[in-house]
Amino acid sequence: MEELQSHIKPISFAIPEEAICENVPIKKRSFAYNIPGKKETYIYNSEIDYFKGYQESYFGITMRKWSWDSLRHYEILANGCIPYFINLEKCPSNILHNYPKQLILEAVRLAGLPSIKNVTELDGTDLKIDFSVFDKDKYNILLYNLLSYTRKNLTTKALAKYVLETCKLPLEGQYLFLRACHPKTKRKPDYQRDLLIHGLHSIGAKIYCLPKIEYLYDTFPEERAAQLYGKGFTYARKLKYPNLNVSLGHVEEKIAHADFDGIIYTTQSNTPINIRNTPFFRLIQNHYSPSKIIFIDGRDNDSMQYDKIIRKFHCFKREFRGV
């Protein structure tokens, strides 16, 4: 097991560069209205209004839900707000491995903030900061540093570069995305995959996806995007549609000709990686060295149940506690 774990690298979510505020927004309230897990606070029907809710707030409550990593953590930072991250000090070092934990912990320990141990105790009303003792200057310095850090380290571009540079693969290459799970597994948004695809597009790579992931592109109907998980906020309809042929026969031909610079397998929901259910795997092994094959485990759980063959290839895991 230790041999397998030592081969795995941490990976986390990211935020599209264009979603990050240019400047620190003017604040109107202490805490954003959204509270994770409390559906009565999910009041926004448009991405603009959702982002504005964070922009106008000093802090946005976030926490571990199904997993430590969450797109919400990045949305709060990107909108010029500081995450009030409950129990962040308990997060393992390899999970949220590049998240600015120390800066956020410094911010949530500022004088004048209410103590929040459990969101179930909250009723969705605006929590109050005691501004008589709250250090606004210190807050603004921390927020400026967090915004700068987010632009440099937490974008989808930075995510794509991290994966490709770790694997020593070209930034502007051609990459095939496949699902490392049973073909009958129900399809739904996979943030880790989708954000990585966004980043790869953003740095100039050519991406082939099988099956196609239509909701990532601007041709996807807006009304259908609103029906996606999280109403499609942050990840849906963000890319220009690429005119790339991704038919089954065309992909098999490109695999056989070794036209791709790398093959990227991703998980779906909490379905374990299983080589026996992995599409084209035998064909890919015949034409690609292990150094060009990547497995991205974006599942919410920290299970390390992989086929032993996985240790031959690059493997990135989101909820990775380390050796």
PADREN-207876 format. One record per residue: x, y, z of N, C-alpha, C in turn. Coordinates in steps of 0.05 Angstrom, whole numbers, padded with zeros to 5 digits, always signed. Layout:
XYZXYZXYZ...
This chain:
+00016-00024+00000+00000+00000+00000+00017+00025+00000+00039+00025+00016+00056+00049+00017+00069+00054-00010+00076+00032-00024+00088+00035-00051+00068+00049-00070+00042+00041-00068+00022+00053-00085+00018+00082-00077+00016+00088-00051+00010+00115-00042+00033+00134-00050+00058+00125-00049+00080+00142-00055+00080+00151-00084+00065+00136-00101+00064+00143-00129+00042+00163-00135+00024+00168-00116+00001+00186-00120+00009+00215-00113-00002+00233-00128+00002+00262-00124-00024+00275-00116-00024+00295-00099-00048+00309-00092-00058+00326-00114-00085+00331-00114-00097+00349-00134-00121+00362-00121-00128+00386-00129-00150+00400-00118-00166+00414-00139-00189+00425-00132-00205+00440-00150-00191+00466-00157-00204+00483-00173-00192+00508-00182-00215+00526-00191-00208+00550-00199-00228+00570-00208-00220+00582-00235-00239+00585-00253-00232+00598-00279-00221+00626-00273-00200+00633-00287-00186+00659-00283-00205+00682-00287-00224+00680-00306-00242+00702-00312-00263+00706-00290-00265+00688-00271-00284+00691-00249-00272+00705-00225-00247+00713-00226-00234+00725-00203-00237+00756-00204-00244+00768-00182-00247+00797-00180-00220+00811-00186-00222+00834-00199-00198+00849-00204-00189+00865-00179-00209+00874-00164-00203+00890-00140-00220+00881-00117-00212+00890-00093-00227+00883-00069-00254+00897-00070-00276+00883-00069-00303+00895-00071-00311+00911-00046-00329+00929-00049-00341+00944-00026-00359+00925-00011-00356+00925+00016-00370+00907+00033-00396+00920+00044-00417+00904+00045-00443+00913+00055-00453+00897+00078-00442+00873+00082-00452+00856+00104-00429+00840+00115-00433+00829+00139-00413+00814+00153-00408+00787+00140-00430+00772+00136-00428+00745+00125-00446+00741+00101-00437+00726+00081-00454+00720+00059-00478+00703+00068-00500+00705+00054-00525+00692+00062-00523+00662+00059-00509+00652+00038-00507+00624+00033-00493+00609+00056-00506+00588+00065-00494+00570+00085-00495+00542+00075-00471+00529+00072-00470+00502+00060-00488+00482+00076-00504+00467+00060-00521+00447+00072-00548+00457+00081-00552+00484+00081-00578+00495+00089-00592+00505+00063-00608+00489+00052-00620+00495+00025-00637+00520+00025-00648+00527+00048-00665+00551+00048-00648+00576+00044-00621+00574+00046-00604+00597+00040-00594+00598+00011-00601+00577-00004-00592+00576-00032-00612+00593-00049-00610+00619-00047-00631+00636-00058-00625+00647-00086-00601+00642-00096-00593+00655-00121-00600+00638-00146-00611+00651-00166-00618+00637-00191-00600+00645-00214-00583+00664-00209-00563+00672-00230-00535+00672-00218-00516+00666-00235-00488+00665-00226-00479+00693-00217-00488+00714-00232-00480+00741-00225-00489+00748-00197-00514+00742-00190-00524+00748-00163-00510+00731-00142-00505+00706-00149-00491+00688-00130-00463+00699-00123-00448+00707-00144-00422+00719-00139-00423+00745-00124-00444+00761-00131-00447+00787-00118-00451+00784-00088-00466+00763-00080-00470+00757-00052-00445+00754-00036-00425+00741-00048-00398+00739-00035-00383+00765-00037-00384+00778-00060-00369+00803-00063-00376+00824-00043-00401+00825-00035-00411+00846-00016-00407+00838+00013-00395+00814+00018-00392+00804+00045-00363+00802+00054-00358+00807+00079-00331+00804+00090-00323+00774+00090-00342+00757+00098-00336+00728+00101-00358+00712+00088-00350+00688+00078-00370+00669+00069-00365+00642+00083-00386+00632+00095-00383+00607+00110-00378+00583+00092-00359+00567+00099-00354+00542+00084-00344+00522+00103-00343+00497+00095-00336+00475+00113-00332+00449+00097-00323+00429+00110-00323+00402+00098-00351+00391+00097-00360+00381+00074-00385+00367+00072-00380+00338+00066-00384+00330+00040-00378+00302+00033-00348+00298+00032-00333+00319+00026-00304+00317+00025-00293+00344+00034-00267+00345+00039-00255+00370+00047-00255+00391+00025-00250+00382+00000-00248+00401-00022-00276+00407-00032-00281+00432-00040-00307+00441-00050-00303+00465-00068-00318+00466-00090-00316+00489-00108-00323+00515-00093-00340+00513-00073-00348+00536-00058-00324+00551-00045-00304+00535-00036-00281+00547-00023-00267+00567-00043-00267+00560-00068-00253+00577-00089-00271+00599-00098-00297+00594-00100-00316+00615-00108-00315+00638-00088-00313+00632-00062-00312+00653-00042-00287+00670-00046-00264+00657-00048-00239+00672-00052-00240+00689-00078-00249+00677-00100-00249+00690-00126-00266+00715-00126-00285+00717-00108-00303+00740-00108-00296+00760-00086-00270+00759-00078-00261+00780-00060-00273+00778-00032-00277+00754-00023-00288+00748+00003-00270+00728+00017-00269+00728+00043-00252+00709+00058-00269+00686+00068-00261+00661+00062-00276+00638+00072-00274+00636+00103-00298+00636+00116-00298+00628+00144-00300+00598+00144-00277+00585+00144-00275+00556+00139-00275+00542+00166-00297+00530+00172-00301+00516+00198-00283+00491+00200-00266+00490+00221-00249+00467+00226-00227+00463+00205-00219+00484+00191-00198+00482+00171-00172+00471+00182-00167+00477+00208-00142+00467+00220-00140+00437+00222-00162+00423+00218-00163+00394+00219-00158+00381+00191-00156+00397+00171-00153+00386+00143-00125+00374+00140-00123+00349+00130-00096+00337+00125-00080+00353+00105-00054+00353+00108-00037+00370+00091-00038+00364+00062-00043+00339+00054-00044+00332+00025-00071+00338+00012-00091+00344+00029-00117+00351+00018-00119+00382+00018-00130+00393-00003-00129+00422-00007-00099+00431-00005-00083+00416-00020-00054+00418-00016-00042+00445-00023-00055+00460-00041-00045+00486-00048-00063+00509-00040-00082+00503-00022-00101+00522-00012-00087+00539+00009-00093+00566+00010-00078+00583+00029-00089+00581+00057-00085+00558+00069-00097+00552+00095-00088+00571+00117-00062+00577+00118-00052+00594+00140-00063+00622+00139-00065+00633+00115-00076+00660+00112-00105+00661+00121-00120+00640+00114-00149+00639+00121-00152+00635+00151-00135+00618+00163-00137+00613+00192-00130+00639+00206-00111+00655+00196-00105+00681+00208-00129+00699+00207-00143+00698+00185-00166+00716+00181-00189+00709+00200-00195+00683+00202-00218+00675+00218-00213+00677+00248-00188+00683+00255-00181+00687+00283-00179+00717+00291-00187+00734+00272-00188+00763+00279-00208+00768+00301-00202+00787+00318-00221+00795+00339-00247+00806+00327-00269+00800+00341-00294+00811+00333-00312+00792+00317-00301+00769+00310-00317+00749+00295-00332+00731+00313-00357+00724+00305-00372+00705+00322-00360+00677+00320-00364+00661+00341-00354+00634+00341-00375+00616+00327-00366+00602+00306-00384+00584+00292-00372+00556+00292-00385+00538+00306-00375+00511+00308-00391+00491+00290-00417+00498+00286-00434+00480+00272-00455+00496+00257-00457+00493+00230-00475+00509+00214-00504+00502+00220-00510+00479+00231-00538+00471+00237-00549+00490+00259-00532+00504+00273-00541+00522+00294-00550+00549+00282-00544+00554+00256-00549+00580+00244-00577+00580+00231-00589+00603+00230-00616+00605+00219-00616+00620+00192-00593+00626+00181-00592+00639+00155-00593+00669+00156-00596+00681+00180-00595+00710+00182-00566+00719+00182-00563+00745+00178-00536+00756+00176-00521+00755+00202-00500+00739+00204-00483+00739+00228-00469+00766+00229-00463+00775+00253-00452+00801+00257-00422+00801+00265-00407+00819+00254-00379+00824+00263-00381+00847+00283-00366+00845+00304-00364+00867+00324-00342+00886+00314-00350+00907+00299-00331+00925+00286-00317+00943+00306-00325+00943+00331-00311+00959+00351-00284+00948+00358-00280+00922+00352-00254+00909+00358-00242+00896+00333-00258+00896+00311-00249+00882+00286-00228+00900+00272-00206+00888+00264-00184+00903+00251-00188+00903+00221-00202+00924+00210-00207+00925+00182-00182+00927+00165-00162+00941+00175-00137+00944+00159-00124+00916+00156-00123+00901+00177-00111+00874+00176-00128+00857+00157-00154+00859+00160-00172+00844+00142-00166+00850+00113-00164+00876+00106-00160+00883+00078-00133+00874+00068-00112+00874+00085-00086+00863+00076-00088+00834+00071-00101+00819+00088-00105+00790+00085-00121+00784+00059-00142+00799+00055-00159+00795+00032-00144+00801+00006-00128+00822+00006-00112+00829-00018-00092+00806-00023-00079+00796-00003-00060+00774-00006-00074+00749-00016-00098+00744-00006-00113+00720-00014-00121+00722-00044-00130+00746-00052-00137+00750-00080-00113+00746-00098-00090+00757-00090-00065+00754-00106-00057+00724-00107-00060+00710-00085-00053+00682-00084-00071+00666-00102-00097+00673-00102-00117+00659-00118-00110+00662-00148-00104+00686-00156-00097+00691-00184-00073+00676-00193-00054+00673-00175-00028+00660-00182-00030+00629-00180-00044+00619-00161-00042+00590-00154-00067+00574-00157-00091+00586-00157-00116+00571-00155-00133+00572-00180-00122+00581-00203-00137+00582-00227-00137+00554-00241-00156+00551-00259-00155+00526-00275-00130+00524-00292-00120+00547-00301-00094+00546-00316-00072+00535-00298-00070+00544-00273-00050+00534-00255-00054+00504-00250-00079+00495-00249-00085+00467-00245-00074+00451-00269-00080+00460-00293-00072+00446-00317-00041+00444-00319-00028+00467-00313+00001+00467-00314+00013+00448-00293+00001+00448-00270+00011+00430-00248+00010+00401-00257-00012+00392-00269-00015+00364-00277+00005+00358-00300+00006+00375-00320+00023+00369-00343+00053+00371-00337+00060+00391-00321+00088+00394-00314+00097+00372-00295+00080+00363-00277+00086+00340-00260+00092+00315-00277+00076+00312-00298+00078+00289-00316+00098+00293-00339+00110+00317-00340+00129+00324-00361+00117+00321-00389+00093+00332-00392+00079+00331-00418+00075+00359-00428+00073+00363-00454+00072+00390-00466+00046+00405-00459+00049+00431-00453+00026+00447-00445+00006+00451-00468+00015+00451-00492-00003+00456-00515-00006+00431-00532-00006+00408-00519-00009+00383-00533-00038+00375-00538-00042+00351-00548-00068+00340-00553-00073+00318-00531-00097+00320-00518-00103+00301-00497-00131+00289-00500-00132+00264-00494-00158+00249-00495-00167+00244-00467-00192+00253-00461-00205+00248-00435-00224+00225-00437-00221+00205-00420-00239+00182-00418-00247+00177-00389-00269+00164-00385-00278+00158-00358-00268+00130-00349-00255+00130-00326-00245+00104-00315-00265+00091-00298-00288+00084-00310-00309+00071-00295-00327+00056-00314-00346+00041-00303-00363+00025-00320-00379+00043-00339-00382+00036-00365-00395+00053-00384-00424+00060-00378-00437+00044-00361-00465+00049-00354-00468+00067-00330-00445+00076-00318-00447+00094-00296-00461+00120-00304-00480+00129-00288-00495+00153-00294-00476+00177-00297-00480+00193-00318-00463+00216-00322-00474+00240-00306-00456+00255-00295-00463+00280-00282-00438+00297-00280-00440+00323-00274-00416+00339-00272-00395+00328-00253-00371+00329-00261-00348+00320-00246-00329+00344-00244-00330+00358-00222-00315+00383-00220-00285+00380-00226-00273+00359-00215-00244+00357-00219-00237+00354-00249-00252+00337-00263-00248+00334-00291-00254+00360-00306-00277+00371-00300-00287+00394-00316-00269+00418-00312-00259+00423-00288-00241+00446-00283-00214+00441-00296-00205+00416-00297-00180+00410-00310-00183+00414-00340-00205+00406-00352-00210+00410-00380-00210+00440-00386-00224+00456-00370-00224+00485-00373-00196+00496-00373-00180+00487-00354-00152+00497-00353-00136+00489-00377-00139+00465-00386-00124+00456-00410-00131+00472-00435-00157+00477-00438-00166+00494-00460-00153+00522-00457-00152+00532-00433-00143+00559-00428-00113+00563-00434-00098+00541-00431-00069+00544-00437-00062+00535-00466-00083+00529-00482-00078+00524-00510-00077+00495-00518-00083+00476-00500-00083+00448-00507-00108+00441-00523-00106+00420-00539-00129+00410-00554-00141+00386-00539-00166+00387-00533-00179+00367-00516-00200+00351-00531-00197+00325-00530-00217+00307-00541-00230+00292-00518-00256+00293-00516-00271+00280-00494-00290+00259-00505-00289+00236-00493-00308+00215-00500-00318+00203-00474-00344+00206-00468-00364+00221-00484-00360+00251-00483-00373+00265-00501-00372+00294-00502-00383+00305-00476-00372+00328-00468-00382+00342-00444-00393+00368-00453-00417+00368-00464-00429+00391-00478-00433+00415-00459-00439+00410-00434-00446+00432-00417-00423+00451-00410-00398+00443-00417-00376+00461-00412-00374+00484-00432-00388+00481-00454-00385+00500-00476-00408+00519-00480-00402+00542-00492-00421+00564-00495-00445+00557-00513-00443+00535-00527-00466+00526-00544-00487+00511-00529-00481+00505-00504-00501+00490-00487-00523+00509-00479-00548+00502-00481-00570+00520-00475-00569+00530-00445-00573+00555-00441-00572+00567-00415-00592+00555-00396-00617+00550-00407-00638+00539-00390-00631+00510-00380-00616+00495-00397-00608+00468-00389-00585+00470-00369-00568+00489-00372-00546+00493-00352-00557+00499-00325-00579+00513-00323-00591+00520-00297-00602+00495-00283-00605+00473-00297-00615+00448-00285-00592+00430-00276-00567+00438-00281-00544+00422-00273-00540+00425-00243-00522+00408-00232-00515+00409-00204-00504+00437-00198-00513+00449-00177-00504+00476-00170-00513+00497-00190-00533+00490-00206-00544+00508-00227-00523+00515-00248-00502+00500-00249-00481+00504-00269-00463+00527-00263-00466+00540-00239-00450+00563-00232-00420+00556-00233-00404+00573-00244-00375+00572-00244-00363+00554-00266-00376+00532-00273-00363+00513-00291-00377+00509-00318-00403+00515-00319-00418+00509-00344-00416+00533-00364-00416+00527-00390-00417+00546-00412-00395+00567-00411-00371+00558-00402-00349+00577-00399-00329+00576-00423-00331+00556-00440-00311+00553-00461-00324+00556-00489-00308+00566-00508-00316+00567-00536-00316+00538-00546-00336+00531-00562-00339+00504-00571-00316+00497-00591-00301+00476-00586-00279+00469-00604-00289+00451-00627-00281+00456-00651-00290+00440-00673-00271+00416-00677-00273+00397-00657-00256+00373-00657-00274+00349-00661-00265+00331-00678-00280+00306-00684-00274+00286-00661-00295+00279-00647-00292+00260-00624-00309+00235-00628-00313+00227-00653-00328+00203-00657-00312+00178-00648-00326+00157-00642-00313+00133-00632-00291+00123-00651-00298+00120-00676-00278+00110-00696-00254+00128-00698-00259+00155-00698-00237+00174-00701-00218+00173-00677-00230+00170-00653-00213+00168-00629-00196+00142-00630-00208+00120-00637-00193+00095-00638-00170+00097-00658-00175+00110-00680-00154+00114-00701-00131+00131-00690-00138+00153-00676-00118+00170-00665-00102+00156-00643-00116+00139-00627-00101+00124-00607-00081+00105-00620-00090+00091-00641-00073+00071-00655-00049+00085-00668-00052+00110-00676-00031+00125-00689-00014+00140-00669-00020+00137-00643-00006+00152-00622-00006+00182-00627-00029+00192-00635-00031+00221-00641-00033+00238-00616-00042+00226-00594-00046+00242-00570-00019+00244-00554-00016+00267-00542+00008+00271-00525+00004+00258-00497-00022+00253-00490-00027+00240-00465-00056+00231-00464-00061+00210-00448-00088+00200-00444-00095+00205-00415-00118+00217-00410-00126+00224-00383-00152+00210-00376-00150+00192-00356-00174+00178-00346-00184+00192-00321-00210+00196-00319-00221+00209-00295-00243+00191-00283-00247+00194-00257-00268+00179-00243-00294+00193-00247-00315+00179-00239-00342+00191-00240-00356+00186-00213-00363+00208-00199-00376+00207-00173-00358+00190-00155-00370+00170-00141-00354+00154-00122-00350+00126-00133-00351+00123-00160-00346+00097-00173-00316+00091-00172-00307+00068-00161-00279+00062-00160-00266+00059-00188-00241+00066-00190-00226+00061-00214-00223+00031-00217-00230+00020-00241-00228-00008-00246-00218-00012-00274-00194-00023-00277-00182-00026-00303-00199-00042-00322-00213-00062-00311-00229-00079-00329-00252-00063-00343-00260-00041-00331-00282-00025-00343-00271+00000-00357-00245+00002-00360-00233+00026-00371-00232+00025-00401-00246+00043-00415-00248+00041-00444-00221+00044-00458-00217+00028-00479-00193+00028-00496-00167+00022-00482-00168+00012-00457-00144+00010-00442-00123-00008-00455-00131-00031-00465-00112-00049-00478-00100-00036-00503-00116-00023-00519-00106-00009-00542-00087+00013-00535-00093+00028-00514-00076+00050-00505-00049+00039-00494-00050+00017-00479-00025+00006-00469-00007-00003-00492-00019-00011-00514-00002-00020-00537+00011+00002-00551+00002+00027-00548+00012+00049-00564+00023+00073-00547+00020+00071-00521+00029+00093-00504+00045+00083-00481+00067+00096-00475+00083+00089-00451+00068+00097-00426+00074+00084-00403+00060+00092-00378+00064+00121-00371+00085+00134-00380+00090+00162-00374+00071+00181-00387+00055+00170-00406+00035+00187-00420+00006+00181-00412+00003+00165-00391-00024+00157-00382-00028+00168-00354-00050+00182-00351-00056+00196-00325-00083+00187-00315-00084+00181-00289-00110+00176-00276-00116+00198-00256-00139+00210-00259-00148+00232-00241-00170+00221-00223-00165+00219-00197-00185+00209-00179-00197+00233-00164-00220+00242-00174-00233+00265-00161-00256+00258-00143-00256+00233-00134-00279+00224-00117-00279+00238-00090-00302+00239-00078-00305+00252-00052-00292+00236-00029-00290+00210-00032-00279+00194-00010-00249+00190-00012-00237+00181+00010-00208+00178+00010-00199+00149+00007-00217+00133-00006-00210+00105-00010-00186+00102-00028-00169+00083-00021-00145+00078-00037-00147+00051-00051-00171+00042-00058-00175+00017-00071-00172+00019-00101-00147+00013-00110-00141+00014-00138-00131-00013-00147-00134-00019-00173-00120-00042-00184-00090-00037-00182-00074-00058-00176-00045-00054-00173-00032-00043-00197-00044-00047-00221-00032-00037-00245-00030-00007-00246-00047+00007-00230-00048+00036-00230-00021+00048-00223-00005+00034-00206+00020+00045-00197+00040+00049-00220+00035+00038-00243+00052+00042-00266+00050+00070-00278+00027+00083-00272+00020+00108-00286+00019+00131-00267+00016+00155-00279+00012+00179-00263-00015+00177-00250-00017+00183-00224-00043+00183-00211-00045+00207-00192-00067+00222-00195-00072+00245-00178-00098+00239-00162-00097+00245-00136-00121+00240-00120-00128+00265-00104-00154+00272-00105-00164+00296-00091-00165+00293-00061-00178+00273-00051-00180+00268-00022-00158+00249-00014-00133+00258-00016-00110+00241-00011-00097+00249+00015-00098+00230+00034-00087+00236+00061-00057+00231+00062-00046+00219+00042-00017+00214+00041-00010+00188+00054+00017+00182+00053+00027+00157+00064+00025+00157+00094
